[in-house]
Amino acid sequence: MNKKHQQNVAMLFLASLLTLTASRIIHSNGSTLMDFAQGILTGMSIVGMVLTIVTFGRNNKRSQ
């Protein structure tokens, strides 16, 4: 895997991690809108983590 692919995978991972962190920091205090926003952010971070794993595996397989 070349340096560009490594940077892309690292950025995808960090974006997913920061989204997950933001979703955990939000306090809903019973608000339906904040619960919804927290759920959307959590879902986005899960999808980002799955894409990170798939992208890393695909790039790693191509480099061999």
VENFENBEL-V465566 format. One record per backbone hydrogen bond with DSSP energy under -1.0 kcal/mol. NH is the residue of the N-H (numbers start at 1). CO is the residue of the C=O. Records with the same first field share a line. If there is no record, write none. Layout:
NH=CO ; CO
//
This chain:
6=2
7=3
8=4
9=5
10=6
11=7
12=8
13=9
14=10
15=11
16=12
17=13
18=14
19=15
20=16
21=17
22=18
23=19
24=20
25=21
26=22
31=28
35=31
36=32
37=33
38=34
39=35
40=36
41=37
42=38
43=39
44=40
45=41
46=42
47=43
48=44
49=45
50=46
51=47
52=48
53=49
54=50
55=51
56=52
57=53
58=54
59=55
60=56
61=57
62=58
63=59
//
